[in-house]
Amino acid sequence: MATAKNSSLLPLEALEQAAECLRTLAHPHRLRIVQMLLSGEYTVGELAESCGIASHVASEHLRLMKDRGLLGCERDGRCMYYHVSEDGLSSIMSCIEKRFG
């Protein structure tokens, strides 16, 4: 019977939260949005155009990631600018780009 040799294993509750975060990111448009936002702030329209999707679809992707605490936004006049608020997204995207780039 195998026993855990590493006492620094994350608790299953933490791994469940990680899995939920990864499920949220597991969409090509959301990954493109994160990839763009890691280099700066963008509006819904700019992100939608880059992904080739309608603005309302991009808004839904952004809302989901914002609700999960991955993104933040700030209003400037009539425009809403989105940015990455989870530092770990940089490492995740780096891993994806190395593996699939």
N, C-alpha and C positions, 0 to 999 in steps of 0.2 A: 504494500500500500504506500503510495507516494505521499510525502508530507511537504508542506511549503517550506522551502529552505530560506526564503527571503522574507524577513519580517517587515519589509518596506512595501509589500504589496498593498495596492489601494483597496479600500473596502468596496464591496459590491455596489453599495449605494452610489459611491463616487463614479464607478464604472458605468452604472446605469445613466447617470447624468452625462457622462462623456459620450455614451452611445446616442443619447437624445440630441446632443449637440452635433455629432457627426451625421445623424439622419437629417437634421436641418440643413446641413451643408451639402448633402448628397444630391445635388441637382446641378446640371451644367450651367444654367443661367445664374444660380446663386454663387457658384464658384467663380464665374466671370465677374460678377459684381464685386465679390471680395477681392479678387485679383486687381480690379481697377481701383477700389477704395484704398488698397494698401499703398497706392502711389499718390493719393490725394482725395479731395472731396469732390463729389459729383451730385448733380440733380437727378431726379427720377427720369426726366426726359433724356438726359445724356446717357444714363445707364441703359435705359430701354433701347435707345438707338444702337448702342454698341452691341447689345444682345440680340437685336433684330426682333424685339417683342413690343407689344403695345404698352403704353405707360401704365395702364391699370394693372397689367400683369406684373410689371416691374415693381409697382407699389405694393402688391401683395407679397412678393418675394422679400422686399425690404421690410415690410411690417413683421413678417414672420421672424426674420433674423434680428430685428430690433427687439421684438418681444422676448427673444431668447438671450438678450444681452450682448449679442455679437456686434451690433451696430448702434450708432447714435446719430443724431441729426441736430442741425441748428438752422433756424430761419434767418434769412437775410432778405428783408423786404417781402416780396411775394414768392421768393424761391426757398426751397428746403434743401439744404446740403447735407448729404450723408457721409459718415466716416466710420472707420473701424474703431470699436471701443474695447475689443478683446485682443490683448497683445498676442495671445497664443495663435491667432489666425495667421500671422506671418510665418510661423514655424510649420503650420499645417500646409499652407500654400507652397512653401519651399520644398517640402517633402513631395507634394503632388507634382510640382514642376520638375524636380529631379527624376522622379519615376516615370512620368508621362511626357515630359518635354523633349 
